[in-house]
């Protein structure tokens, strides 16, 4: 028996030595090897792109689309924050006209008109001219719900309205009743903060209805109809927030024979403030589910992280882990190292091994804001009590911010020297222009800032764009481990406008009651799985990218310009600022393409008459399908 024990002991010693050697080799070489090819899509030097002056106000007749708005109309002012940006992102060749300042609006020479105001009574002559222009062959989008009155009652039959009630309807959700939008297995989406915004209408048989209210009333929300020799599209929603941009872009794409626009084609998943220092203390939200013996560290390692890695493996997710060095409030030097190397190395190496990458959350959780250069809040104000309202601490100087950023990079390099942090994620989505400038001056390897897409509390929202210094904005469209119904709506919307899905979660969500901690991690995980399942069904070909690749995709999208030209046999698409790849949405309203007769790219049917075009070169030709 003693001899057998000695044999087992010898085997265990040999196995232990082997494991130690393997661990040492992997630690010194393995991660470095895997880091060498962590991203396939690289951010390009901003100088390779030709900068455009953008759309300018002009009175010449060279524009295709006319956007009419009223600076004296409150609803029109609100919608003005959305529709011009939609037209810009769709590369519409448009001109804006403030009808409160214009003595006369000339409609001649335009192919389409977008109505971005509600008061028809005070602009009676203009609306008479608009309907006459439409019936002569124009393409009209009624984007805002109008105020009822004699002018609208006269117009309504021309818009397909057979009967109209005298009240507005509270729209709590929308239901898709056509195949015009990407939606996957989900046909209904909830409207956040509903109010009486929709006109109760009954439509005639010539209307093609795309959206209705998600209830038994099924009040029409979006429809199209011929109007004489022209066409009219009506959006009867009355909500003018970023969350609904995709609905208005869909409506715009129904005008004319075709509509093409650049898209990002990216799905990104950010882990905010991860890795982070974690204690072995217990937390009631965790022990309530996993038992009294499960401390925070054990939960994150054994449950949370394993679940996230399984989620990534199932849906092809490439996480961007935005690293946080410590949890203190220190905003003055010296900045001490408080993270644990082997713990950070364990998590980050797995992220990169699975195709993800690293971002920077910060030395600590204090946003880059100086007291003498306060943050600009979502409503544009700066009168915020930073400490009392937000529980945050101002940095004392630019030099202090720079020193903390340099310490965070030093710490990261001490963990994985072969990897770089490309994306900065602002803590709490809060940022200031001064703080971002310090970031640019201090860390030139940071190529992108990923804040919030929507204005939220004290966080000013971002657009998918590139600033004047070449910093790429890659905002997160949705966030939270417990995905809300409101988040589902905006995810649906952005999938149909930018062909993008960017989501963020934080490890703190599971212990934060405001983030849904009461529901427990299993319920949160279930909602995340449902979101990924929806995304896979709605857009199975959407590219799963890490943070750097998403920045590169946004950069190419932002600078890409295009021009479409009809030919005898189909369509020719000409691109400028094309570099190595480009992606476009194409809606063909009146003819079918021959998918095998595309030169310069590849065309894939997404749903109905909506296609995804991958451009391989600057000129793409698409042929009509013959014999149909």
C-alpha positions in Angstrom: 0.0 0.0 0.0 2.8 2.4 0.9 4.5 1.6 -2.4 1.3 2.4 -4.3 1.0 5.8 -2.5 4.6 6.6 -3.5 3.7 5.8 -7.1 0.7 8.1 -7.0 2.8 10.8 -5.4 5.4 10.6 -8.2 2.7 10.9 -10.8 1.2 14.0 -9.1 4.6 15.6 -8.8 5.3 15.0 -12.5 1.8 16.4 -13.5 2.3 19.4 -11.3 5.7 20.3 -12.8 4.1 19.8 -16.3 1.3 22.2 -15.4 3.7 24.8 -14.0 5.8 24.7 -17.2 2.7 24.9 -19.4 1.4 27.9 -17.4 4.8 29.6 -17.7 5.0 29.1 -21.4 1.5 30.3 -22.0 2.0 33.3 -19.7 5.2 34.4 -21.5 4.4 33.4 -25.1 0.9 32.2 -25.6 -1.0 35.4 -25.0 1.6 37.4 -27.0 1.0 35.1 -30.0 -2.7 35.5 -29.8 -2.5 39.2 -29.5 -0.7 39.6 -32.8 -3.9 39.2 -34.8 -6.5 40.5 -32.5 -8.3 42.8 -35.1 -8.9 42.3 -38.8 -10.5 45.7 -39.5 -8.1 48.5 -38.7 -8.6 52.2 -38.1 -7.1 54.1 -41.0 -5.1 57.3 -40.8 -7.7 60.1 -40.8 -5.7 61.9 -43.4 -6.4 59.3 -46.1 -10.1 60.5 -46.2 -11.0 63.5 -48.2 -12.9 65.9 -45.9 -16.3 67.1 -47.1 -17.9 70.4 -46.3 -21.2 68.7 -45.9 -24.7 69.9 -46.8 -25.0 73.7 -47.1 -28.0 75.9 -47.2 -28.5 77.1 -50.7 -31.3 78.4 -53.0 -30.1 76.8 -56.2 -32.2 74.2 -57.8 -29.6 71.3 -57.5 -31.0 69.5 -54.5 -33.1 66.3 -54.8 -35.0 66.6 -51.5 -36.5 69.6 -49.7 -37.0 69.5 -45.9 -39.6 71.9 -44.7 -39.7 72.9 -41.0 -41.0 75.7 -38.9 -38.8 77.3 -36.2 -42.0 78.8 -34.6 -43.6 75.4 -34.2 -42.5 73.6 -31.0 -43.0 70.1 -32.3 -41.1 71.0 -35.5 -38.2 72.3 -33.4 -38.1 68.9 -31.6 -38.2 66.9 -34.9 -35.5 69.2 -36.3 -33.1 67.4 -34.0 -33.8 64.1 -35.8 -34.8 64.3 -39.4 -31.9 66.4 -40.8 -29.5 63.9 -39.1 -31.4 61.0 -40.6 -31.1 62.6 -44.1 -27.4 63.4 -43.5 -26.7 59.8 -42.5 -28.6 58.5 -45.5 -26.6 60.8 -47.7 -29.8 62.5 -49.0 -29.1 65.4 -51.3 -31.3 67.8 -49.4 -32.0 71.5 -48.7 -33.7 72.8 -45.6 -36.2 75.6 -45.6 -37.6 77.3 -42.5 -41.1 78.2 -43.6 -41.5 80.8 -40.9 -38.8 82.9 -42.6 -39.6 82.1 -46.2 -42.0 84.4 -48.2 -42.3 81.8 -50.9 -41.2 78.2 -51.2 -40.4 77.0 -54.7 -40.9 73.2 -55.1 -39.8 73.0 -58.6 -36.7 70.8 -59.3 -37.1 68.7 -56.2 -37.8 65.0 -56.4 -39.1 64.6 -52.9 -40.4 66.8 -50.1 -40.4 66.0 -46.4 -42.9 67.8 -44.2 -41.4 68.5 -40.8 -44.1 70.7 -39.2 -47.6 70.2 -37.9 -49.4 73.6 -38.3 -51.1 73.4 -41.8 -53.6 76.1 -41.0 -51.1 78.9 -41.0 -49.4 77.6 -44.1 -52.5 76.9 -46.2 -51.1 78.1 -49.5 -47.9 76.1 -49.1 -49.8 72.9 -48.4 -52.1 73.4 -51.4 -49.0 73.8 -53.5 -47.4 70.7 -52.0 -50.3 68.5 -52.8 -50.5 69.9 -56.3 -46.8 69.3 -56.8 -47.2 65.7 -55.4 -50.1 64.8 -57.8 -47.9 66.0 -60.7 -45.3 63.3 -59.9 -43.6 64.4 -56.6 -42.6 62.1 -53.7 -44.1 63.4 -50.4 -43.3 62.3 -46.9 -45.6 63.5 -44.1 -43.2 62.9 -41.3 -45.0 64.7 -38.5 -48.6 64.2 -37.2 -50.5 67.3 -38.3 -52.8 69.4 -36.3 -56.4 68.8 -37.4 -58.2 71.6 -39.2 -59.8 72.6 -42.5 -56.6 72.3 -44.4 -55.8 68.8 -43.2 -59.4 67.7 -43.7 -59.1 68.8 -47.3 -55.8 67.0 -47.7 -56.7 63.8 -45.9 -58.5 62.0 -48.8 -55.4 62.6 -50.9 -53.4 60.9 -48.2 -55.6 57.9 -48.2 -57.7 58.8 -45.1 -61.3 57.7 -45.6 -62.5 58.6 -42.1 -60.8 60.5 -39.3 -61.7 60.7 -35.7 -61.6 63.9 -33.7 -59.1 62.7 -31.1 -55.5 61.6 -30.8 -54.7 58.0 -29.8 -52.2 57.0 -27.1 -49.8 54.7 -28.9 -48.2 52.3 -26.4 -46.6 50.1 -29.0 -46.2 49.4 -32.7 -46.8 46.2 -34.7 -45.2 45.4 -38.1 -47.7 44.2 -40.7 -45.4 44.2 -43.7 -41.9 42.8 -44.5 -40.4 46.3 -45.0 -38.2 46.4 -41.9 -35.7 44.1 -40.3 -37.4 42.6 -37.2 -36.7 38.9 -37.0 -39.1 36.9 -34.8 -40.4 40.1 -33.0 -43.3 41.9 -34.6 -44.2 44.2 -31.8 -42.2 46.9 -30.0 -43.1 49.0 -27.0 -43.3 52.8 -27.1 -41.7 54.4 -24.1 -43.6 57.3 -22.4 -46.7 57.0 -24.5 -49.1 59.9 -24.9 -52.0 60.9 -27.2 -49.9 61.4 -30.3 -51.5 59.4 -33.1 -54.5 60.5 -35.2 -57.3 58.0 -35.3 -57.8 57.3 -39.0 -59.4 54.7 -41.3 -57.7 54.3 -44.6 -58.9 53.5 -48.1 -58.0 50.4 -50.1 -55.2 52.0 -52.1 -53.0 52.4 -49.0 -50.3 49.9 -48.2 -49.9 49.8 -44.4 -46.6 48.9 -42.8 -47.1 49.7 -39.1 -50.1 49.8 -36.8 -50.6 50.3 -33.1 -49.8 47.0 -31.2 -53.4 46.6 -29.8 -56.8 45.5 -30.9 -57.4 49.0 -32.5 -54.6 48.6 -35.0 -54.6 52.3 -35.8 -52.4 52.9 -38.9 -48.9 54.3 -38.0 -47.1 54.2 -41.3 -48.5 53.8 -44.8 -47.9 54.7 -48.4 -50.2 55.4 -51.3 -50.2 56.7 -54.8 -51.3 60.4 -55.2 -52.0 61.2 -58.8 -48.8 60.7 -60.7 -46.8 60.9 -57.4 -46.6 59.1 -54.1 -47.2 60.0 -50.5 -45.8 58.3 -47.4 -47.3 59.1 -44.0 -45.9 58.6 -40.5 -48.7 58.9 -37.9 -46.6 58.2 -34.8 -45.9 61.6 -33.1 -42.8 60.5 -31.2 -39.7 62.5 -32.2 -36.8 60.9 -30.3 -33.6 59.1 -31.4 -35.3 55.8 -30.5 -37.6 56.1 -33.5 -35.1 57.3 -36.2 -35.3 53.9 -38.0 -39.0 54.3 -38.5 -38.5 57.7 -40.2 -35.6 56.4 -42.3 -37.8 53.5 -43.4 -40.5 55.9 -44.4 -38.0 58.0 -46.4 -36.7 55.0 -48.2 -40.1 54.3 -49.6 -40.0 57.4 -51.7 -39.0 56.9 -55.4 -38.0 53.9 -57.3 -35.0 53.1 -55.1 -33.1 54.3 -52.0 -29.5 53.5 -51.2 -27.5 54.7 -48.1 -24.3 53.8 -46.3 -24.4 51.6 -43.2 -22.0 50.5 -40.5 -22.7 46.8 -40.4 -21.5 46.1 -36.9 -22.6 44.5 -33.7 -20.4 45.4 -30.7 -20.7 44.4 -27.0 -18.9 46.5 -24.4 -18.0 45.5 -20.8 -17.9 48.8 -18.9 -15.3 49.0 -16.2 -14.1 45.4 -16.6 -11.8 44.0 -15.3 -12.2 45.8 -12.0 -10.9 45.3 -8.5 -13.2 42.8 -6.7 -13.2 42.0 -3.0 -14.2 38.7 -1.5 -17.0 40.3 0.5 -20.5 39.1 0.3 -23.5 40.9 -1.3 -27.1 40.3 -0.6 -28.1 40.3 -4.3 -25.6 37.5 -4.9 -26.2 35.4 -1.9 -29.9 35.5 -2.4 -29.4 33.5 -5.6 -26.2 31.5 -5.0 -26.1 31.0 -1.3 -24.3 32.4 1.7 -20.9 31.0 0.8 -20.7 32.8 -2.5 -18.7 36.0 -2.3 -18.4 38.6 -5.0 -15.1 37.4 -6.4 -16.3 33.8 -6.6 -19.5 34.9 -8.3 -17.7 36.9 -11.0 -15.3 34.1 -11.7 -17.5 31.0 -11.5 -20.9 32.4 -12.6 -20.9 35.8 -14.3 -17.8 35.4 -16.4 -18.5 31.8 -17.4 -22.0 32.7 -18.5 -20.7 35.6 -20.6 -18.1 33.5 -22.3 -20.8 30.9 -23.1 -23.0 33.7 -24.5 -20.0 34.9 -26.7 -19.3 31.4 -27.9 -23.0 30.8 -28.9 -23.5 34.2 -30.7 -20.0 35.0 -31.9 -19.7 38.1 -29.7 -16.3 39.8 -29.5 -16.3 41.7 -26.2 -14.6 45.1 -25.8 -13.5 45.1 -22.2 -13.1 48.7 -20.9 -10.6 48.3 -18.1 -10.8 50.0 -14.7 -7.7 50.0 -12.6 -9.3 50.8 -9.2 -12.5 51.9 -7.5 -11.2 54.8 -5.5 -12.0 58.5 -5.8 -8.4 59.7 -6.0 -8.1 62.6 -8.4 -4.7 63.9 -7.3 -1.3 62.2 -7.6 0.4 59.9 -6.7 -1.7 57.4 -8.5 -1.1 54.0 -7.0 -1.5 50.6 -8.6 -4.3 48.6 -6.9 -5.3 46.0 -9.5 -4.2 42.4 -9.2 -2.1 41.3 -12.2 -3.0 37.7 -12.4 -6.7 38.4 -12.1 -6.7 41.0 -14.8 -4.5 38.9 -17.0 -6.8 36.0 -16.7 -9.9 37.9 -17.8 -8.3 40.1 -20.5 -6.4 37.2 -22.1 -9.7 35.3 -22.5 -11.3 38.4 -24.0 -8.6 38.7 -26.6 -8.3 35.0 -27.2 -12.0 35.0 -28.2 -11.5 37.8 -30.7 -12.3 40.7 -28.4 -10.1 43.6 -27.4 -9.4 46.1 -24.6 -10.8 49.6 -24.0 -10.1 52.1 -21.3 -12.7 53.0 -18.7 -10.2 54.9 -16.6 -7.8 54.9 -13.8 -10.9 55.1 -11.6 -14.6 55.8 -12.1 -14.3 59.6 -12.2 -15.3 61.1 -15.6 -12.7 63.4 -17.2 -14.3 66.6 -16.0 -12.6 69.7 -14.6 -14.4 72.1 -12.2 -13.5 75.1 -14.4 -14.6 73.2 -17.6 -17.8 71.5 -16.5 -19.5 68.8 -18.4 -22.2 69.7 -20.9 -25.3 67.9 -19.9 -28.0 66.3 -22.1 -30.1 69.5 -22.1 -27.1 71.7 -22.8 -26.8 73.2 -19.3 -23.8 73.2 -17.1 -25.3 74.1 -13.7 -24.7 70.7 -12.1 -23.7 70.0 -8.6 -21.2 67.4 -9.5 -20.6 66.0 -6.1 -24.2 66.3 -4.6 -26.2 65.4 -7.7 -23.8 62.8 -9.2 -21.6 61.6 -6.3 -18.6 62.3 -8.4 -15.3 64.3 -7.9 -13.9 66.9 -10.2 -10.2 66.5 -11.4 -8.0 69.4 -10.2 -6.1 70.0 -13.4 -5.3 68.8 -16.9 -2.0 67.5 -15.6 -3.8 65.3 -13.0 -6.1 63.8 -15.7 -3.1 63.1 -17.9 -1.2 61.5 -15.1 -4.1 59.2 -14.2 -4.5 58.2 -17.8 -0.8 57.4 -18.2 -0.9 55.3 -15.0 -3.9 53.3 -16.4 -1.9 52.6 -19.6 1.2 51.7 -17.7 -0.8 49.2 -15.6 -2.4 47.7 -18.7 1.0 47.3 -20.4 2.3 45.6 -17.3 -0.4 43.0 -17.7 -0.5 42.5 -21.5 2.2 44.4 -23.3 1.3 43.1 -26.7 -2.2 44.7 -26.7 -3.3 48.2 -27.1 -6.4 50.0 -25.8 -8.2 51.7 -28.7 -11.5 52.8 -27.3 -12.3 55.1 -24.4 -15.6 54.5 -22.5 -16.6 57.5 -20.4 -17.6 56.4 -16.8 -21.4 57.0 -16.4 -21.3 58.1 -20.1 -20.3 61.5 -18.8 -17.6 63.5 -20.6 -16.5 67.1 -21.2 -14.9 68.6 -24.2 -11.8 69.6 -22.1 -11.5 66.1 -20.7 -11.6 64.5 -24.2 -9.0 67.0 -25.4 -6.7 65.9 -22.6 -7.3 62.3 -23.6 -6.4 63.1 -27.2 -3.2 64.9 -26.2 -2.1 62.2 -23.7 -3.1 58.9 -25.3 -2.8 59.1 -29.1 -3.5 55.3 -29.4 -7.1 55.9 -28.3 -8.9 56.3 -31.6 -12.5 56.2 -30.4 -14.9 57.4 -27.7 -17.8 55.2 -27.0 -20.4 57.1 -24.9 -24.2 57.0 -25.0 -26.1 57.3 -28.3 -29.0 59.0 -26.6 -29.1 61.9 -24.3 -29.6 60.4 -20.8 -29.7 62.4 -17.6 -26.3 64.2 -17.4 -24.9 62.4 -20.4 -24.9 64.2 -23.7 -25.5 61.7 -26.6 -23.2 61.0 -29.5 -23.7 60.4 -33.2 -21.9 57.8 -35.3 -19.3 60.3 -36.6 -15.7 61.5 -36.6 -14.8 64.8 -35.0 -12.5 67.4 -36.4 -9.4 65.9 -34.8 -10.1 62.4 -36.2 -11.5 61.0 -33.0 -14.2 58.4 -33.9 -17.5 58.4 -32.0 -18.8 54.8 -31.5 -21.8 55.3 -29.2 -23.5 52.5 -27.4 -27.1 52.4 -28.6 -28.4 50.3 -25.7 -27.1 49.3 -22.2 -27.9 47.3 -19.2 -27.7 43.6 -18.2 -31.5 43.6 -17.9 -32.5 44.7 -21.4 -35.6 46.9 -21.2 -38.5 47.2 -23.7 -37.3 50.7 -24.4 -33.9 49.3 -25.4 -35.6 46.8 -27.7 -37.3 49.6 -29.6 -34.1 51.6 -30.1 -32.2 48.5 -31.1 -34.8 47.7 -33.7 -34.7 51.3 -34.9 -30.9 51.5 -35.3 -30.7 48.1 -37.0 -32.9 49.6 -39.7 -31.1 52.9 -40.1 -27.4 52.2 -39.5 -27.5 48.4 -39.6 -25.7 48.5 -36.2 -26.2 47.0 -32.7 -24.0 48.3 -29.9 -24.7 47.2 -26.4 -23.0 47.7 -23.0 -23.2 46.1 -19.6 -21.3 46.6 -16.4 -20.3 44.0 -13.8 -21.9 46.4 -11.2 -25.3 45.8 -12.8 -25.7 42.7 -10.6 -25.4 44.7 -7.4 -27.1 47.9 -8.5 -30.8 48.0 -7.8 -31.3 50.8 -10.4 -29.9 48.4 -13.0 -32.2 45.5 -12.0 -30.2 43.7 -9.4 -33.4 42.8 -7.6 -34.2 40.5 -10.5 -30.9 38.6 -10.1 -28.2 37.6 -12.6 -30.1 34.6 -14.1 -33.0 36.9 -15.1 -30.5 39.4 -16.5 -28.7 36.7 -18.5 -32.0 35.5 -19.9 -32.8 39.0 -21.2 -29.3 39.2 -22.8 -29.8 35.9 -24.4 -33.2 37.0 -25.8 -31.6 40.1 -27.2 -28.9 38.2 -29.0 -31.4 35.6 -30.2 -33.5 38.5 -31.7 -30.5 40.0 -33.3 -29.5 36.7 -34.8 -33.0 36.2 -36.3 -33.3 39.8 -37.5 -29.8 40.2 -39.0 -28.0 36.9 -39.2 -25.3 38.3 -41.4 -24.5 41.3 -39.1 -20.8 41.4 -38.4 -19.8 40.7 -34.8 -16.9 43.2 -34.2 -14.7 44.2 -31.3 -14.2 47.8 -30.2 -11.4 48.7 -32.6 -13.1 47.0 -35.5 -16.3 48.9 -34.7 -14.4 52.2 -34.7 -12.9 51.3 -38.1 -16.4 50.5 -39.5 -17.8 53.8 -38.2 -14.9 55.7 -39.7 -15.5 54.2 -43.1 -19.2 54.8 -42.9 -18.8 58.4 -41.8 -16.6 59.4 -44.7 -18.2 57.4 -47.4 -20.1 59.4 -50.0 -22.1 58.1 -52.8 -24.1 58.9 -56.0 -26.6 56.6 -57.7 -27.4 56.7 -61.4 -30.2 54.8 -63.1 -29.2 53.0 -66.3 -31.2 51.3 -69.0 -30.6 47.9 -67.3 -30.6 48.8 -63.6 -28.6 50.9 -61.2 -25.0 52.2 -61.0 -23.6 53.2 -57.6 -20.5 55.5 -57.5 -18.6 55.8 -54.2 -16.1 58.4 -53.0 -13.8 58.1 -50.0 -13.9 54.3 -50.6 -11.2 52.4 -48.7 -11.0 48.6 -48.9 -14.7 48.0 -48.0 -18.1 49.7 -47.9 -21.6 48.6 -46.9 -24.9 50.0 -48.1 -28.5 49.4 -47.6 -30.6 49.3 -50.8 -34.3 49.4 -51.1 -35.8 48.7 -54.5 -39.4 49.8 -54.5 -40.3 49.0 -58.1 -38.1 46.3 -59.5 -36.1 43.1 -58.6 -32.4 42.8 -59.0 -30.4 40.0 -60.6 -28.3 38.9 -57.6 -25.9 37.1 -59.9 -25.4 40.1 -62.2 -23.7 42.5 -59.7 -20.3 43.9 -60.6 -18.0 45.6 -58.1 -19.7 44.0 -55.0 -22.2 41.5 -53.7 -25.9 42.1 -53.1 -27.8 40.1 -50.5 -31.5 40.1 -49.8 -32.2 41.0 -46.2 -36.0 41.1 -46.2 -38.7 42.0 -48.6 -37.3 44.6 -51.0 -34.4 45.5 -48.7 -30.9 44.5 -49.7 -27.4 44.7 -48.2 -24.7 45.7 -50.7 -21.1 45.0 -50.0 -18.9 47.2 -52.2 -15.5 45.9 -53.2 -14.7 48.8 -55.4 -15.8 52.4 -56.1 -18.2 51.6 -58.9 -20.9 49.0 -58.6 -23.5 48.0 -61.2 -26.7 46.2 -60.4 -28.8 44.7 -63.2 -32.6 44.3 -63.2 -33.9 40.8 -63.1 -35.4 39.9 -66.5 -38.3 37.8 -67.3 -40.4 38.7 -64.2 
